[in-house]
Amino acid sequence: MGLVVLVTGVAIAQPLPALAADSHPPLTLDLLRQRLAAPVQREGRPAIDLRYYTIDLGPDSPLTDSFYRLLSSGLQKPATTPALDLSYAIVQGDLDLQRLGQREPLYGDNLSPLLSDAGRAQLRRDRQRLLQLSRLSQSLLIQGQGSSQQIYLFKAPLVAVQTRFTGQVLGGDTFFLGRVLASGAVFKQGLSVGGARFNQAVNFSGADFRQRLQAKGSLFFEPARFDQSQLRSGATFQGAEFKADANFSRAVLAGDLNFGRVQWQGVADFARTVWQSSAFFVRSYFAKALFFTEARFDAPLVLRQTRFGEPVNLRNAMVGGEVDLGDAIFLPGAYLNVAGLEFSLEQTQILGTPGKIGRVFSVPQLAGNETLLRNLERNFRNQEQISDANSIAYTAERLRLKSWQQRLLGTNVNTASVAALVRAGFTETQAAAVVNQRQIRTFIGTEGVLSVPGVDLAAYLKVRDRIFARDTFPITRRFTLALQWLWLGALVVLSRYGTSFGLTFGLGLVAIPTFALMFWLVDRYRRRRATPILPPLAEGLWLGGGCSLLLGLGLNALLRSADYPLLTLGFLFMLLVPVPAVLIGLLIKRGRYHDLMAESYFVEDGSLRQLRLLIARLPVIPKFPFFRDRYTYLLLDRRWNWLNYLDFSLNNWLKFGFNDIRLRDEHVPGLITALVWYQWGLGLLYTALLLWTLSRTIPGLNLLIYF
């Protein structure tokens, strides 16, 4: 190892023959033969050192033919293939890398003996892929555009750090077995590597492509770096495939940019990029995360029919043109992180599949994103995508609910003790540092704890959801906030903040048969002893079967539509069970001893039988004798009598029914009256919730003006 280092140091220390006269001397045929005969050692392998030369490969240059012939022979030695180092050189004319490679036919099994086992396997897979493409083209009758019948093996690592290529660099249909390092290189006439395969890492970091970069159908098997590069005249990566991570961060992209049908198997990093022209990603596939963090789009971003396997990060991005997400597919676990996204409603439209796109937007917290969410909601309302606008509004209210809950149950970093801060997740040292810091200056927001010595980003993310920052938080304000939190929580849990008619209607399908069973029980089951007053078994079975059917339909709609099914069921249980259970229990315990024991507690309007909208109806019969004469007791000896209890519960809950059934006002236990009024009050709130939900989900409809 020491000998290798010594040889390498000696080789590097030797001055280039003509560097004293010119920093970029012309490469002559004699100098080329000398470099081929005495390769230097770089990183443990030989390298043909052509650094700092001016290499004239123009069509009239006497060097061109000899350059390709001699260099191709030098790169195809059976021993360890030397690297080709063109760093800091000036290459005039076109550089055709195919002529430096080894030609291999598409068909046949005569693989090159110079390849390793892994190289042979990869070349075999590549040939099979090209053969399939050729057959596909023939089956589609694309005769004149078939795939190339041969490929070129370029075994040598290619190093071109800060090299200036004045002509085109051609490497189409070339299999690069070694790494390609061209950081800081300048391509004045562009780079054409369409159909190329890169078996090792590719590094074009900081490269300047002044003409078009052509990489259509290329395959990158290892990480590819184009970070901080400049694509001045566009790029074509259509049909390319990145099997590892691809880094385009901080690149400046202009011209016609085509990333259509690209397969991104690794992380695609476009953070802090500047897109001066349309970003075209139609029908691409991102298996892992896609980063557009702090990117700036001066032209449209087209992600139509693109598939996403993991989240897309648009945090703090700036969008000047439209964002087209039409027919995009977000697999489970994929979403759009748009925290801090900036766009103008007057200049920008965000497009997507109606009914689906609104569900994939995500922000971690409401603070700092209220304007963004409001603009997103207005964007979709302007496009009459009401369900998507409602999804954005629902997201905003969920975040508001989370913020209020954090302030109610969290720890105030401006007033909490060290022990309370430790319980919130800080270490004792960090908690003491927070207390010392707030004595100097109170925290305006929770992000202020990042300025505390010893509190890093990881510690902040650990406690972010359990702390808040306020100067004072009196008990009255806390109580008011608790009521607001409870009310908003009910709207979110029971109706997805007015965005799910199915969930709201499912609540009614559960509540109506539940109260129907309660009313049937208190009306038909009165006493077992002395003269029993009990319902017939058949009536109980019919009512139980009908209510079970409605309960099943309601629970199915609730469980399919609710984001928090257990919370929804728990909230509904607290509304429907405790108070009625107490009333019915007290009624049974006290017993009923009054007149009209053999008559039903409920009466119906016998003057009309019709479908009625009974919004202004009260659940108790009027006392005016003229109206009382119109009401008769329910006929308890009819087989269909059980339907009356469902009809009464429907009237009382939904203010809609077939007959006007009410509670009589004579000889009725007060507990039964309280039960009826309790359901009527809940039904009034439910009707308002249902009408509000319909008004939010149906464009142009405002049913609350009729209520």
C-alpha positions in Angstrom: 0.0 0.0 0.0 2.8 2.4 0.8 4.4 1.6 -2.5 1.2 2.5 -4.4 0.9 5.8 -2.5 4.5 6.6 -3.3 4.1 5.8 -7.0 0.9 7.9 -7.1 2.6 10.8 -5.3 5.6 10.7 -7.7 3.2 10.5 -10.7 1.3 13.5 -9.5 4.4 15.4 -8.6 5.9 15.1 -12.1 5.1 18.3 -14.0 3.2 18.1 -17.3 5.6 18.8 -20.2 4.1 22.0 -21.5 2.3 23.4 -18.5 5.0 26.0 -18.0 4.2 27.5 -21.3 0.5 27.1 -21.4 -2.1 26.1 -18.8 -3.9 24.1 -21.5 -1.4 22.9 -24.1 -2.7 21.1 -27.1 -2.6 17.3 -27.0 -0.4 15.8 -29.7 -0.2 12.3 -31.0 3.2 11.8 -29.3 1.9 13.1 -25.9 -1.1 10.8 -26.2 1.2 7.8 -26.8 3.3 8.8 -23.8 0.2 9.0 -21.6 -1.1 5.6 -22.8 2.3 4.0 -22.2 2.7 5.4 -18.7 -0.7 5.6 -16.9 -0.7 7.1 -13.4 -2.1 5.5 -10.3 -5.3 7.0 -8.9 -7.2 5.4 -6.0 -5.5 2.1 -6.5 -6.0 1.7 -10.2 -4.3 3.0 -13.3 -5.6 6.1 -15.1 -4.8 7.7 -18.4 -4.0 11.2 -17.4 -5.2 13.8 -20.0 -5.9 16.6 -17.6 -5.4 20.2 -18.5 -4.9 19.5 -22.2 -6.7 21.1 -25.2 -8.0 18.1 -27.1 -8.9 18.9 -30.7 -11.4 16.4 -32.0 -12.8 18.5 -34.9 -13.5 16.8 -38.2 -10.4 18.5 -39.8 -8.1 17.7 -36.9 -5.3 15.2 -37.6 -5.6 13.9 -34.1 -9.2 12.7 -34.2 -8.8 9.3 -35.9 -5.7 8.4 -34.0 -7.2 9.6 -30.7 -10.1 7.1 -31.0 -8.0 4.3 -32.3 -5.2 4.5 -29.7 -7.4 5.4 -26.8 -9.9 2.6 -27.6 -7.0 0.1 -27.6 -5.7 1.4 -24.3 -9.0 1.2 -22.6 -9.7 -2.4 -23.8 -6.6 -4.0 -22.2 -7.3 -7.5 -20.7 -5.8 -6.4 -17.4 -7.4 -3.9 -15.1 -9.1 -1.3 -17.3 -7.5 2.1 -16.7 -9.7 5.1 -16.0 -10.0 8.0 -18.5 -9.2 11.3 -16.7 -10.1 14.4 -18.8 -10.4 16.7 -15.8 -9.8 20.4 -16.4 -9.3 19.7 -20.1 -10.8 21.5 -23.1 -12.3 19.1 -25.6 -12.9 20.8 -28.9 -15.3 19.1 -31.4 -17.6 16.2 -30.7 -16.6 13.5 -28.3 -18.1 10.1 -29.4 -17.9 7.7 -26.4 -19.2 4.9 -28.6 -16.0 4.9 -30.5 -14.1 4.4 -27.3 -16.3 1.4 -26.3 -16.4 -2.2 -27.3 -19.2 -3.1 -29.7 -21.5 -6.0 -28.6 -24.4 -7.4 -30.7 -27.9 -7.4 -29.3 -28.4 -11.0 -30.2 -26.3 -14.0 -29.4 -24.5 -15.4 -26.3 -20.9 -14.4 -27.0 -20.5 -12.1 -24.0 -17.3 -10.3 -23.6 -14.7 -12.3 -21.6 -13.6 -9.0 -20.1 -16.8 -8.7 -18.0 -17.2 -9.9 -14.5 -20.0 -12.3 -13.5 -22.1 -9.3 -12.3 -21.4 -7.4 -15.5 -22.4 -10.4 -17.7 -25.6 -10.8 -15.8 -26.4 -7.2 -16.1 -25.6 -7.1 -19.8 -27.8 -10.2 -20.4 -30.7 -8.5 -18.7 -30.1 -5.4 -20.7 -30.1 -7.3 -24.0 -33.3 -9.0 -23.0 -34.9 -5.7 -22.3 -33.8 -4.3 -25.7 -35.0 -7.4 -27.4 -38.5 -7.0 -25.8 -38.6 -3.4 -26.9 -37.7 -4.4 -30.4 -40.4 -7.0 -30.5 -42.9 -4.5 -29.1 -42.1 -2.0 -31.8 -42.6 -4.6 -34.5 -45.9 -5.7 -33.0 -47.1 -2.1 -33.1 -45.9 -1.8 -36.7 -43.3 0.8 -35.8 -40.9 -0.5 -38.4 -38.7 2.6 -38.9 -38.1 3.3 -35.2 -36.9 0.0 -33.8 -34.3 -0.3 -31.1 -30.6 -0.3 -31.9 -29.3 -3.8 -32.8 -26.0 -3.3 -30.9 -24.7 -1.8 -27.7 -21.3 -0.5 -26.7 -19.4 -1.5 -23.6 -17.5 1.3 -22.0 -15.6 -0.4 -19.2 -13.3 2.5 -18.1 -14.3 4.9 -15.3 -14.8 8.3 -16.9 -13.5 11.4 -15.0 -14.2 14.8 -16.4 -14.1 17.2 -13.4 -14.6 20.8 -14.6 -13.9 19.8 -18.2 -15.1 22.1 -21.0 -16.7 20.3 -23.9 -17.1 22.7 -26.8 -18.9 20.1 -29.0 -21.4 17.4 -28.3 -20.7 14.5 -26.0 -22.3 11.4 -27.5 -22.9 8.3 -25.5 -26.2 6.8 -26.7 -26.8 3.1 -26.4 -23.6 2.8 -24.4 -23.2 0.5 -21.3 -21.0 2.4 -18.8 -19.6 -0.3 -16.5 -17.4 2.2 -14.5 -18.4 5.3 -12.7 -18.9 8.6 -14.5 -17.6 11.7 -12.6 -18.2 15.0 -14.4 -18.8 17.4 -11.6 -18.4 21.0 -12.7 -18.1 20.1 -16.3 -19.4 22.5 -19.1 -21.3 21.0 -22.0 -21.6 23.8 -24.6 -23.3 21.6 -27.2 -25.1 19.3 -24.8 -24.9 15.7 -23.7 -26.6 12.8 -25.5 -26.8 9.6 -23.6 -30.2 8.3 -24.8 -30.5 4.6 -24.2 -27.3 4.5 -22.1 -26.9 2.3 -19.0 -24.9 3.5 -16.1 -23.8 0.5 -13.9 -22.0 2.7 -11.3 -22.6 6.0 -9.7 -23.0 9.1 -11.9 -22.0 12.5 -10.7 -22.8 15.6 -12.7 -22.9 17.8 -9.7 -22.5 21.5 -10.6 -22.3 20.7 -14.4 -23.4 23.4 -16.9 -25.5 22.0 -19.8 -25.8 24.9 -22.2 -27.6 22.8 -24.8 -30.1 20.1 -24.3 -29.4 17.1 -22.1 -30.7 14.0 -23.9 -31.1 10.9 -21.7 -34.2 9.4 -23.1 -34.6 5.7 -22.0 -31.4 5.7 -19.9 -31.0 3.4 -16.9 -29.2 4.5 -13.7 -28.4 1.5 -11.5 -26.6 3.4 -8.8 -27.2 6.9 -7.3 -27.2 9.7 -9.9 -26.2 13.3 -8.9 -27.2 16.4 -10.9 -27.3 18.7 -7.9 -26.4 22.4 -8.4 -26.3 21.7 -12.2 -27.7 24.1 -14.8 -29.9 22.8 -17.6 -30.1 25.9 -19.7 -31.8 24.5 -22.8 -34.0 21.7 -21.4 -33.6 18.0 -20.8 -35.2 14.8 -21.9 -35.4 11.9 -19.4 -38.5 10.4 -20.9 -38.7 6.7 -20.2 -35.6 6.7 -18.1 -35.3 4.6 -14.9 -33.5 5.5 -11.7 -33.1 2.4 -9.6 -31.3 4.3 -6.8 -31.5 7.8 -5.4 -31.5 10.7 -7.9 -30.3 14.1 -6.6 -31.3 17.3 -8.6 -31.2 19.6 -5.6 -30.4 23.3 -6.1 -30.4 22.8 -9.9 -31.6 25.5 -12.3 -33.8 24.0 -15.0 -34.9 25.9 -18.1 -36.1 25.0 -21.6 -38.3 22.0 -22.5 -38.1 19.6 -19.5 -39.5 16.2 -20.1 -39.5 13.7 -17.2 -42.5 11.8 -18.6 -42.8 8.0 -17.9 -39.7 8.0 -15.7 -39.4 5.3 -13.1 -38.0 6.6 -9.8 -37.2 3.6 -7.7 -35.2 5.6 -5.1 -35.6 9.0 -3.5 -36.1 11.8 -6.0 -34.6 15.0 -4.5 -35.5 18.3 -6.3 -35.2 20.4 -3.2 -34.4 24.1 -3.8 -34.6 23.8 -7.5 -35.6 26.6 -9.8 -37.9 25.6 -12.7 -37.9 28.4 -15.3 -40.0 26.2 -17.7 -42.7 23.6 -17.4 -41.8 20.6 -15.2 -43.3 17.7 -17.1 -43.7 14.4 -15.1 -46.6 12.8 -16.9 -47.1 9.1 -16.1 -44.1 8.8 -14.0 -43.8 6.6 -11.0 -42.2 7.6 -7.7 -41.7 4.5 -5.5 -40.1 6.5 -2.7 -40.3 10.1 -1.5 -40.3 13.0 -3.8 -38.8 16.3 -2.5 -39.7 19.7 -3.9 -38.8 21.4 -0.7 -38.3 25.2 -1.1 -38.4 24.7 -4.9 -39.6 27.6 -7.1 -41.8 27.0 -10.2 -42.1 29.9 -12.6 -44.0 27.7 -15.0 -46.6 24.8 -14.6 -45.8 21.7 -12.7 -47.4 18.8 -14.5 -47.8 15.6 -12.5 -50.8 14.2 -14.4 -51.4 10.4 -14.2 -48.3 10.0 -11.9 -48.2 7.4 -9.3 -46.8 8.1 -5.8 -45.7 5.4 -3.4 -44.6 7.7 -0.6 -45.1 11.3 0.4 -44.5 14.3 -1.9 -42.8 17.2 0.0 -43.7 20.7 -1.3 -42.8 22.4 2.0 -42.1 26.1 1.5 -42.3 25.7 -2.3 -43.3 28.7 -4.5 -45.7 28.0 -7.4 -46.1 30.6 -10.1 -47.9 28.5 -12.8 -50.6 25.8 -12.4 -50.1 22.5 -10.6 -51.7 19.7 -12.6 -52.3 16.5 -10.5 -55.1 15.2 -12.7 -55.7 11.4 -12.4 -52.6 11.1 -10.1 -52.6 8.0 -8.0 -51.6 8.2 -4.4 -50.9 4.7 -2.9 -51.6 4.1 0.8 -49.2 6.2 2.8 -48.6 8.8 0.1 -49.8 12.4 0.5 -48.8 16.0 -0.4 -47.0 17.9 2.3 -47.8 21.5 1.4 -46.8 23.2 4.7 -45.7 26.8 3.8 -46.6 26.4 0.1 -47.0 29.8 -1.6 -49.2 30.5 -4.6 -51.4 33.2 -5.9 -55.1 32.5 -6.5 -55.1 35.0 -9.4 -52.2 33.4 -11.2 -52.2 29.7 -10.1 -54.6 26.9 -10.3 -54.1 23.6 -8.5 -55.9 20.9 -10.5 -56.7 17.3 -9.6 -59.2 14.5 -9.8 -62.5 15.8 -8.3 -63.4 14.1 -5.1 -59.9 12.7 -4.5 -57.3 15.4 -4.7 -58.5 17.3 -1.6 -57.9 14.3 0.6 -54.2 14.1 -0.1 -53.1 17.5 1.2 -51.4 17.5 4.5 -49.9 20.1 6.9 -48.5 19.3 10.3 -50.0 22.2 12.2 -52.5 25.1 11.7 -50.1 27.9 12.9 -48.5 29.4 9.8 -50.7 27.5 7.4 -54.2 29.1 7.9 -53.8 31.4 4.8 -52.6 28.4 2.7 -55.5 26.2 3.7 -57.9 29.1 3.0 -56.5 29.7 -0.4 -56.6 26.0 -1.2 -60.2 25.8 -0.2 -61.0 28.9 -2.4 -59.0 27.3 -5.3 -61.3 24.3 -5.4 -64.5 26.3 -4.8 -63.6 28.4 -7.8 -63.4 25.2 -9.8 -66.7 24.0 -8.3 -64.9 21.0 -6.8 -67.0 21.2 -3.6 -66.0 17.9 -2.1 -62.3 18.8 -2.4 -62.9 22.2 -0.9 -64.7 20.6 2.0 -61.8 18.2 2.5 -59.5 21.1 2.9 -61.8 22.8 5.3 -62.1 19.6 7.3 -58.3 19.3 7.4 -58.1 22.9 8.7 -60.7 22.2 11.5 -59.0 19.0 12.5 -55.8 21.0 12.9 -57.7 23.7 14.9 -59.1 21.0 17.1 -55.6 19.6 17.7 -54.3 23.1 18.5 -57.0 23.7 21.0 -56.5 20.3 22.6 -52.8 21.1 22.9 -53.5 24.4 24.7 -56.0 22.7 27.0 -53.9 19.6 27.9 -50.4 20.7 27.0 -47.6 22.4 29.0 -47.1 26.2 28.8 -43.4 26.7 28.4 -43.7 30.3 29.7 -45.2 29.2 33.1 -44.5 25.5 33.6 -42.1 24.2 36.3 -39.1 22.1 35.6 -40.9 19.0 36.6 -43.8 19.8 34.3 -41.4 20.4 31.4 -39.7 17.0 32.1 -43.1 15.3 32.0 -43.7 17.0 28.7 -40.6 15.3 27.3 -37.6 17.6 28.0 -34.6 16.3 29.8 -33.8 17.9 33.2 -31.0 19.9 31.7 -33.1 21.1 28.8 -36.0 22.0 31.1 -33.7 24.1 33.3 -32.3 25.8 30.2 -35.9 26.6 29.1 -36.7 28.1 32.5 -33.6 30.2 32.4 -34.3 31.4 28.9 -37.8 32.5 29.6 -36.6 34.6 32.5 -34.7 36.7 30.0 -37.4 36.7 27.3 -40.7 34.9 27.1 -41.4 32.6 24.2 -43.7 33.9 21.5 -44.2 30.5 19.9 -43.1 27.0 20.5 -40.4 27.3 17.8 -38.6 29.6 20.2 -37.3 26.7 22.3 -35.0 25.8 19.4 -32.9 28.8 20.5 -32.4 27.3 23.9 -28.9 25.8 24.4 -29.2 22.0 24.4 -32.5 21.8 22.6 -32.0 20.6 19.0 -34.5 19.8 16.3 -35.0 16.2 17.4 -35.8 17.3 21.0 -38.3 19.9 19.6 -40.1 17.4 17.4 -40.4 15.1 20.4 -42.3 17.6 22.5 -43.9 19.8 19.8 -47.3 18.3 20.2 -47.3 18.6 24.0 -46.3 22.2 24.6 -47.6 25.7 23.8 -46.5 29.2 24.5 -48.8 31.9 26.1 -48.1 34.7 28.6 -51.2 34.0 30.7 -54.0 31.5 30.4 -56.8 32.3 33.0 -59.3 29.7 34.1 -62.2 31.6 32.4 -60.4 31.5 29.1 -59.6 27.8 29.6 -63.3 27.0 30.3 -64.5 28.9 27.2 -61.9 27.2 25.1 -63.0 23.8 26.5 -66.6 24.5 25.4 -65.4 25.5 21.9 -63.2 22.4 21.7 -66.1 20.2 22.7 -68.5 21.8 20.1 -65.9 21.6 17.3 -65.0 18.1 18.3 -68.7 17.0 18.0 -68.9 18.6 14.5 -65.7 16.8 13.4 -66.5 13.4 14.9 -70.2 13.3 13.9 -70.1 14.9 10.5 -66.5 15.4 9.4 -67.3 19.1 9.9 -70.3 19.0 7.6 -68.5 17.2 4.7 -69.9 13.7 5.0 -73.6 13.2 4.4 -73.2 9.5 4.7 -71.8 9.8 8.2 -74.5 12.2 9.3 -77.3 10.1 7.9 -75.8 7.0 9.5 -76.2 8.7 12.9 -79.9 9.2 12.3 -80.3 5.5 11.2 -78.8 4.5 14.5 -80.7 7.0 16.7 -84.2 6.5 15.3 -84.6 2.8 16.0 -82.9 3.1 19.3 -85.5 5.6 20.6 -88.3 3.6 18.9 -87.4 0.6 21.0 -87.4 2.9 24.1 -90.8 4.3 23.4 -92.3 0.9 22.6 -90.9 -0.4 25.9 -92.3 2.4 28.1 -95.6 2.3 26.3 -96.3 -1.4 26.1 -94.5 -2.8 29.1 -96.2 -1.4 32.2 -96.7 -4.1 34.8 -96.4 -7.9 35.1 -98.4 -8.5 38.2 -102.1 -8.0 39.1 -103.5 -7.2 35.7 -100.5 -7.6 33.4 -100.0 -5.0 30.7 -97.5 -6.5 28.3 -96.9 -6.5 24.6 -97.4 -9.6 22.5 -94.3 -11.5 21.6 -94.9 -11.2 17.8 -95.0 -7.4 18.0 -91.7 -7.3 19.9 -90.1 -9.6 17.2 -91.4 -7.5 14.3 -90.1 -4.3 16.0 -86.8 -5.9 17.0 -86.2 -7.1 13.4 -87.1 -3.8 11.8 -84.9 -1.8 14.3 -82.0 -4.3 13.8 -82.1 -3.8 10.1 -82.0 0.0 10.5 -79.3 -0.2 13.1 -77.2 -2.4 10.8 -77.5 0.0 7.9 -76.7 3.0 10.2 -73.6 1.3 11.8 -72.4 0.2 8.3 -72.6 3.8 7.0 -71.0 5.2 10.2 -68.1 2.8 10.2 -67.4 3.3 6.5 -67.6 7.1 6.6 -66.1 8.0 10.0 -62.4 8.9 10.4 -62.7 8.2 14.1 -65.3 5.3 14.3 -64.7 4.5 18.0 -64.9 8.2 19.0 -68.1 8.5 16.9 -69.7 5.5 18.5 -68.6 6.7 21.9 -70.0 10.2 21.4 -73.3 8.7 20.0 -73.5 6.3 23.0 -73.1 9.2 25.4 -76.0 11.1 23.7 -78.4 8.2 23.3 -77.9 5.9 26.3 -77.1 7.5 29.7 -80.0 10.0 30.0 -82.7 7.7 28.6 -81.4 4.8 30.7 -81.7 6.9 33.9 -85.2 8.1 32.9 -86.5 4.6 32.1 -84.8 3.1 35.2 -86.5 5.6 37.4 -89.8 5.0 35.7 -89.7 1.3 36.2 -88.5 1.7 39.8 -91.3 4.1 40.8 -94.1 2.2 38.9 -97.1 3.7 37.1 -100.4 4.2 38.9 -102.7 6.6 37.1 -105.8 6.6 35.0 -105.9 5.4 31.4 -103.5 2.7 32.1 -104.9 0.5 29.3 -104.5 3.3 26.7 -101.4 4.2 24.8 -99.4 7.2 25.8 -99.3 8.2 22.2 -102.0 9.6 20.0 -102.2 10.3 16.3 -104.0 12.8 14.2 -106.9 10.8 12.7 -108.0 13.5 10.3 -105.2 13.0 7.7 -102.8 10.3 6.6 -100.1 11.7 4.5 -96.4 12.3 4.2 -95.6 15.3 6.3 -92.8 17.7 6.9 -93.1 18.6 10.6 -90.3 21.0 11.3 -92.4 23.3 13.6 -94.2 20.3 15.3 -93.9 19.9 19.0 -94.0 16.3 20.5 -97.0 16.9 22.8 -100.7 17.1 21.8 -102.2 20.7 21.8 -104.5 21.4 24.7 -107.1 23.3 22.7 -110.2 21.1 22.8 -110.9 21.6 19.0 -107.5 20.1 18.2 -107.7 17.4 20.9 -110.8 16.0 19.3 -108.7 15.2 16.1 -106.3 12.9 18.0 -107.1 9.3 18.9 -105.1 6.8 20.9 -102.9 4.3 19.1 -104.7 1.1 18.4 -102.7 -1.4 20.4 -104.5 -4.5 19.0 -103.3 -4.0 15.4 -100.4 -6.2 14.1 -98.8 -3.2 12.4 -98.9 -1.1 15.6 -95.0 -1.4 16.0 -94.6 0.8 13.0 -96.2 3.7 14.9 -93.2 3.8 17.3 -90.8 4.0 14.4 -92.9 6.7 12.9 -93.0 8.7 16.1 -89.3 8.4 16.5 -88.8 9.5 12.9 -91.1 12.5 13.5 -89.4 13.4 16.7 -85.8 13.0 15.4 -86.0 14.1 11.7 -89.1 16.3 11.8 -90.5 14.2 9.0 -92.9 11.3 9.0 -96.1 9.6 7.7 -98.5 10.4 10.5 -98.7 13.1 13.1 -98.1 11.0 16.2 -97.6 12.8 19.5 -97.6 12.3 23.3 -100.9 12.7 25.0 -101.1 15.5 27.7 -103.3 13.6 30.3 -102.2 11.0 32.8 -98.6 10.7 31.5 -95.6 10.2 33.9 -93.3 13.2 33.7 -90.3 10.9 33.1 -91.9 9.8 29.8 -92.5 13.4 28.8 -88.8 14.2 29.7 -87.7 11.3 27.5 -89.8 12.5 24.5 -88.6 16.1 24.9 -85.0 14.9 25.2 -85.2 13.1 21.9 -87.0 16.1 20.3 -84.2 18.4 21.4 -81.5 16.1 20.1 -83.5 15.8 16.9 -83.6 19.6 16.5 -79.8 19.7 16.7 -79.5 16.8 14.3 -81.8 18.4 11.8 -79.7 21.5 11.8 -76.6 19.4 11.4 -78.1 17.4 8.5 -79.3 20.5 6.7 -75.9 22.2 7.2 -74.1 19.1 5.9 -76.4 19.1 2.8 -75.8 22.8 2.2 -72.0 22.2 2.3 -72.0 19.1 0.1 -74.4 20.2 -2.6 -73.3 23.2 -4.7 -75.5 26.3 -4.5 -77.9 24.7 -1.9 -78.6 26.5 1.4 -81.3 24.6 3.2 -80.8 26.5 6.4 -82.9 29.4 5.1 -85.9 27.2 5.3 -85.3 26.2 8.9 
